[in-house]
Amino acid sequence: IFDGLKKDSPKFRHKVVAVGGDCENPELGLSEHDRDLLIQE
């Protein structure tokens, strides 16, 4: 999955952030902090 991304942007790992959530919950179950992080980025 990441082969093309590695080729185009070798330092992509510095841009990837894991967030916890649940697709079955309102607002995807994201915490306020994680939601703000996604909005800002």
C-alpha distance matrix in Angstrom:
0.0 3.8 5.8 7.3 8.0 9.5 11.5 12.8 13.5 13.8 15.4 12.8 13.2 16.8 15.9 13.8 16.3 16.1 18.8 20.5 21.6 22.4 21.8 25.2 27.1 28.6 26.5 23.5 25.3 24.4 26.9 28.9 27.5 23.8 24.7 26.6 23.7 21.4 24.3 25.1 21.6
3.8 0.0 3.8 5.6 5.0 6.0 8.6 9.9 10.0 10.1 11.6 9.3 10.0 13.6 13.0 11.5 14.5 15.1 18.2 20.5 22.1 23.5 23.2 26.8 28.3 29.5 27.1 24.3 25.9 24.4 26.6 28.3 26.4 22.9 24.1 25.5 22.3 20.3 23.2 23.5 19.9
5.8 3.8 0.0 3.8 5.4 5.1 6.3 8.8 9.9 9.7 12.3 11.0 12.2 15.7 15.5 14.6 17.9 18.8 22.0 24.3 25.9 27.3 26.9 30.4 32.0 33.2 30.8 28.0 29.7 28.2 30.3 31.9 30.0 26.5 27.7 28.9 25.6 23.7 26.4 26.4 22.7
7.3 5.6 3.8 0.0 3.8 5.4 5.1 6.2 8.4 9.6 12.3 10.8 13.0 16.0 15.2 14.9 18.4 19.6 22.6 25.1 26.5 27.8 27.1 30.7 32.2 33.0 30.4 27.9 29.9 28.3 30.5 31.8 29.9 26.5 27.2 28.2 25.0 22.8 25.2 25.1 21.4
8.0 5.0 5.4 3.8 0.0 3.8 5.3 5.1 5.7 7.2 9.2 7.1 9.6 12.4 11.5 11.4 15.0 16.7 19.7 22.5 24.2 25.9 25.4 29.1 30.2 30.9 28.0 25.7 27.6 25.6 27.6 28.6 26.6 23.3 24.1 24.9 21.6 19.6 22.0 21.7 17.9
9.5 6.0 5.1 5.4 3.8 0.0 3.8 5.6 5.2 4.6 7.4 6.8 8.8 11.7 12.0 12.2 15.8 17.6 21.0 23.9 26.0 27.9 27.9 31.6 32.6 33.4 30.6 28.2 29.7 27.6 29.2 30.3 28.0 24.9 26.2 26.7 23.2 21.8 24.3 23.6 19.9
11.5 8.6 6.3 5.1 5.3 3.8 0.0 3.8 5.7 6.0 9.6 9.6 12.2 14.6 14.8 15.5 19.2 21.2 24.4 27.3 29.2 31.0 30.7 34.4 35.5 36.2 33.3 31.0 32.7 30.7 32.4 33.4 31.0 28.0 29.0 29.4 25.9 24.3 26.5 25.8 22.0
12.8 9.9 8.8 6.2 5.1 5.6 3.8 0.0 3.8 6.4 9.1 8.7 12.1 13.8 13.3 14.5 18.3 20.7 23.6 26.8 28.5 30.4 29.8 33.6 34.5 34.7 31.7 29.7 31.7 29.4 31.1 31.7 29.4 26.4 27.1 27.2 23.9 22.2 24.0 23.1 19.4
13.5 10.0 9.9 8.4 5.7 5.2 5.7 3.8 0.0 3.8 5.5 5.4 9.0 10.2 10.0 11.7 15.5 18.2 21.3 24.6 26.7 29.0 28.8 32.6 33.1 33.4 30.2 28.3 29.9 27.4 28.7 29.2 26.7 23.9 24.9 24.7 21.3 20.0 22.0 20.7 17.0
13.8 10.1 9.7 9.6 7.2 4.6 6.0 6.4 3.8 0.0 3.8 5.6 7.9 9.5 10.7 12.1 15.7 18.3 21.7 24.9 27.4 29.8 30.0 33.8 34.4 34.9 31.8 29.8 30.9 28.4 29.5 30.3 27.5 24.8 26.3 26.2 22.6 21.7 24.1 22.7 19.1
15.4 11.6 12.3 12.3 9.2 7.4 9.6 9.1 5.5 3.8 0.0 3.8 5.5 6.0 7.7 9.7 13.1 16.0 19.4 22.8 25.4 28.2 28.7 32.5 32.7 33.1 29.9 28.0 28.9 26.1 26.8 27.4 24.4 22.0 23.7 23.4 19.6 19.3 21.7 20.0 16.5
12.8 9.3 11.0 10.8 7.1 6.8 9.6 8.7 5.4 5.6 3.8 0.0 3.8 5.3 5.3 6.7 10.4 13.2 16.4 19.8 22.2 24.8 25.1 28.9 29.2 29.6 26.4 24.5 25.6 22.9 24.0 24.7 22.0 19.2 20.7 20.7 17.1 16.2 18.8 17.6 13.9
13.2 10.0 12.2 13.0 9.6 8.8 12.2 12.1 9.0 7.9 5.5 3.8 0.0 3.8 5.3 5.2 8.3 10.8 14.3 17.5 20.3 23.1 24.0 27.7 27.8 28.5 25.6 23.5 24.0 21.4 22.2 23.3 20.4 17.7 19.8 20.0 16.3 16.0 19.0 17.9 14.6
16.8 13.6 15.7 16.0 12.4 11.7 14.6 13.8 10.2 9.5 6.0 5.3 3.8 0.0 3.8 5.8 8.1 11.4 14.5 18.0 20.9 24.1 25.1 28.7 28.4 28.7 25.6 23.9 24.3 21.2 21.5 22.0 18.8 16.7 18.8 18.3 14.5 14.9 17.6 15.8 12.8
15.9 13.0 15.5 15.2 11.5 12.0 14.8 13.3 10.0 10.7 7.7 5.3 5.3 3.8 0.0 3.8 6.5 10.1 12.7 16.4 18.9 21.9 22.6 26.2 25.9 26.0 22.6 21.1 21.9 18.9 19.5 19.8 16.9 14.5 16.1 15.7 12.0 11.7 14.3 12.8 9.4
13.8 11.5 14.6 14.9 11.4 12.2 15.5 14.5 11.7 12.1 9.7 6.7 5.2 5.8 3.8 0.0 3.8 6.7 9.8 13.3 15.8 18.7 19.5 23.1 23.0 23.5 20.5 18.5 19.2 16.4 17.4 18.4 15.8 12.9 14.7 15.2 11.6 10.9 14.2 13.7 10.5
16.3 14.5 17.9 18.4 15.0 15.8 19.2 18.3 15.5 15.7 13.1 10.4 8.3 8.1 6.5 3.8 0.0 3.8 6.5 10.1 12.9 16.2 17.5 20.9 20.4 20.9 18.0 16.1 16.2 13.3 14.0 15.1 12.5 9.6 12.0 12.7 9.3 9.3 12.9 12.6 10.3
16.1 15.1 18.8 19.6 16.7 17.6 21.2 20.7 18.2 18.3 16.0 13.2 10.8 11.4 10.1 6.7 3.8 0.0 3.8 6.8 9.8 13.0 14.7 18.0 17.7 18.8 16.3 13.9 13.7 11.3 12.3 14.4 12.3 9.1 11.7 13.5 10.7 10.4 14.1 14.7 12.9
18.8 18.2 22.0 22.6 19.7 21.0 24.4 23.6 21.3 21.7 19.4 16.4 14.3 14.5 12.7 9.8 6.5 3.8 0.0 3.8 6.6 10.1 12.1 15.2 14.4 15.3 12.9 10.6 10.1 7.6 8.7 11.1 9.6 6.2 8.8 11.2 9.2 9.0 12.6 13.8 12.9
20.5 20.5 24.3 25.1 22.5 23.9 27.3 26.8 24.6 24.9 22.8 19.8 17.5 18.0 16.4 13.3 10.1 6.8 3.8 0.0 3.8 7.2 10.1 12.6 11.8 13.3 11.8 9.1 7.7 6.4 7.8 11.1 10.7 7.8 10.0 13.0 12.0 11.7 15.0 16.7 16.2
21.6 22.1 25.9 26.5 24.2 26.0 29.2 28.5 26.7 27.4 25.4 22.2 20.3 20.9 18.9 15.8 12.9 9.8 6.6 3.8 0.0 3.8 6.6 8.9 8.1 9.9 8.8 5.8 4.5 4.7 7.5 10.9 11.7 9.0 9.8 13.4 13.3 12.3 15.0 17.5 17.3
22.4 23.5 27.3 27.8 25.9 27.9 31.0 30.4 29.0 29.8 28.2 24.8 23.1 24.1 21.9 18.7 16.2 13.0 10.1 7.2 3.8 0.0 3.8 5.4 5.6 8.4 8.7 5.2 4.7 7.2 10.3 13.5 15.0 12.4 12.6 16.3 16.5 15.1 17.4 20.4 20.1
21.8 23.2 26.9 27.1 25.4 27.9 30.7 29.8 28.8 30.0 28.7 25.1 24.0 25.1 22.6 19.5 17.5 14.7 12.1 10.1 6.6 3.8 0.0 3.8 5.5 7.7 7.9 4.5 6.5 9.0 12.6 15.2 16.9 14.1 13.3 17.1 17.5 15.3 17.2 20.5 20.2
25.2 26.8 30.4 30.7 29.1 31.6 34.4 33.6 32.6 33.8 32.5 28.9 27.7 28.7 26.2 23.1 20.9 18.0 15.2 12.6 8.9 5.4 3.8 0.0 3.8 6.8 8.8 6.5 7.4 10.8 14.0 16.6 18.8 16.6 15.7 19.5 20.3 18.4 20.0 23.4 23.4
27.1 28.3 32.0 32.2 30.2 32.6 35.5 34.5 33.1 34.4 32.7 29.2 27.8 28.4 25.9 23.0 20.4 17.7 14.4 11.8 8.1 5.6 5.5 3.8 0.0 3.8 6.3 5.2 4.9 8.5 11.2 13.5 16.2 14.5 13.4 17.1 18.5 17.0 18.3 21.7 22.2
28.6 29.5 33.2 33.0 30.9 33.4 36.2 34.7 33.4 34.9 33.1 29.6 28.5 28.7 26.0 23.5 20.9 18.8 15.3 13.3 9.9 8.4 7.7 6.8 3.8 0.0 3.8 5.3 5.8 8.4 10.8 12.1 15.2 14.0 12.0 15.3 17.3 15.9 16.4 19.9 21.0
26.5 27.1 30.8 30.4 28.0 30.6 33.3 31.7 30.2 31.8 29.9 26.4 25.6 25.6 22.6 20.5 18.0 16.3 12.9 11.8 8.8 8.7 7.9 8.8 6.3 3.8 0.0 3.8 5.4 6.2 8.9 9.7 12.5 11.0 8.5 11.9 13.8 12.2 12.6 16.1 17.2
23.5 24.3 28.0 27.9 25.7 28.2 31.0 29.7 28.3 29.8 28.0 24.5 23.5 23.9 21.1 18.5 16.1 13.9 10.6 9.1 5.8 5.2 4.5 6.5 5.2 5.3 3.8 0.0 3.8 5.4 9.0 11.0 13.1 10.7 9.3 13.1 14.0 12.1 13.6 17.0 17.3
25.3 25.9 29.7 29.9 27.6 29.7 32.7 31.7 29.9 30.9 28.9 25.6 24.0 24.3 21.9 19.2 16.2 13.7 10.1 7.7 4.5 4.7 6.5 7.4 4.9 5.8 5.4 3.8 0.0 3.8 6.6 9.4 11.5 9.8 9.3 13.0 14.1 13.2 14.9 17.8 18.4
24.4 24.4 28.2 28.3 25.6 27.6 30.7 29.4 27.4 28.4 26.1 22.9 21.4 21.2 18.9 16.4 13.3 11.3 7.6 6.4 4.7 7.2 9.0 10.8 8.5 8.4 6.2 5.4 3.8 0.0 3.8 6.4 8.0 6.0 5.9 9.5 10.4 9.9 11.8 14.4 15.1
26.9 26.6 30.3 30.5 27.6 29.2 32.4 31.1 28.7 29.5 26.8 24.0 22.2 21.5 19.5 17.4 14.0 12.3 8.7 7.8 7.5 10.3 12.6 14.0 11.2 10.8 8.9 9.0 6.6 3.8 0.0 3.8 5.4 5.2 6.1 8.5 9.8 10.7 12.3 14.2 15.5
28.9 28.3 31.9 31.8 28.6 30.3 33.4 31.7 29.2 30.3 27.4 24.7 23.3 22.0 19.8 18.4 15.1 14.4 11.1 11.1 10.9 13.5 15.2 16.6 13.5 12.1 9.7 11.0 9.4 6.4 3.8 0.0 3.8 5.6 5.1 6.1 8.6 10.0 10.5 12.2 14.3
27.5 26.4 30.0 29.9 26.6 28.0 31.0 29.4 26.7 27.5 24.4 22.0 20.4 18.8 16.9 15.8 12.5 12.3 9.6 10.7 11.7 15.0 16.9 18.8 16.2 15.2 12.5 13.1 11.5 8.0 5.4 3.8 0.0 3.8 5.5 5.2 6.2 8.8 10.0 10.6 12.4
23.8 22.9 26.5 26.5 23.3 24.9 28.0 26.4 23.9 24.8 22.0 19.2 17.7 16.7 14.5 12.9 9.6 9.1 6.2 7.8 9.0 12.4 14.1 16.6 14.5 14.0 11.0 10.7 9.8 6.0 5.2 5.6 3.8 0.0 3.8 5.4 4.9 6.3 8.6 9.9 10.6
24.7 24.1 27.7 27.2 24.1 26.2 29.0 27.1 24.9 26.3 23.7 20.7 19.8 18.8 16.1 14.7 12.0 11.7 8.8 10.0 9.8 12.6 13.3 15.7 13.4 12.0 8.5 9.3 9.3 5.9 6.1 5.1 5.5 3.8 0.0 3.8 5.4 5.2 6.3 8.7 10.1
26.6 25.5 28.9 28.2 24.9 26.7 29.4 27.2 24.7 26.2 23.4 20.7 20.0 18.3 15.7 15.2 12.7 13.5 11.2 13.0 13.4 16.3 17.1 19.5 17.1 15.3 11.9 13.1 13.0 9.5 8.5 6.1 5.2 5.4 3.8 0.0 3.8 5.5 5.1 6.1 8.6
23.7 22.3 25.6 25.0 21.6 23.2 25.9 23.9 21.3 22.6 19.6 17.1 16.3 14.5 12.0 11.6 9.3 10.7 9.2 12.0 13.3 16.5 17.5 20.3 18.5 17.3 13.8 14.0 14.1 10.4 9.8 8.6 6.2 4.9 5.4 3.8 0.0 3.8 5.5 5.2 6.2
21.4 20.3 23.7 22.8 19.6 21.8 24.3 22.2 20.0 21.7 19.3 16.2 16.0 14.9 11.7 10.9 9.3 10.4 9.0 11.7 12.3 15.1 15.3 18.4 17.0 15.9 12.2 12.1 13.2 9.9 10.7 10.0 8.8 6.3 5.2 5.5 3.8 0.0 3.8 5.5 5.3
24.3 23.2 26.4 25.2 22.0 24.3 26.5 24.0 22.0 24.1 21.7 18.8 19.0 17.6 14.3 14.2 12.9 14.1 12.6 15.0 15.0 17.4 17.2 20.0 18.3 16.4 12.6 13.6 14.9 11.8 12.3 10.5 10.0 8.6 6.3 5.1 5.5 3.8 0.0 3.8 5.6
25.1 23.5 26.4 25.1 21.7 23.6 25.8 23.1 20.7 22.7 20.0 17.6 17.9 15.8 12.8 13.7 12.6 14.7 13.8 16.7 17.5 20.4 20.5 23.4 21.7 19.9 16.1 17.0 17.8 14.4 14.2 12.2 10.6 9.9 8.7 6.1 5.2 5.5 3.8 0.0 3.8
21.6 19.9 22.7 21.4 17.9 19.9 22.0 19.4 17.0 19.1 16.5 13.9 14.6 12.8 9.4 10.5 10.3 12.9 12.9 16.2 17.3 20.1 20.2 23.4 22.2 21.0 17.2 17.3 18.4 15.1 15.5 14.3 12.4 10.6 10.1 8.6 6.2 5.3 5.6 3.8 0.0
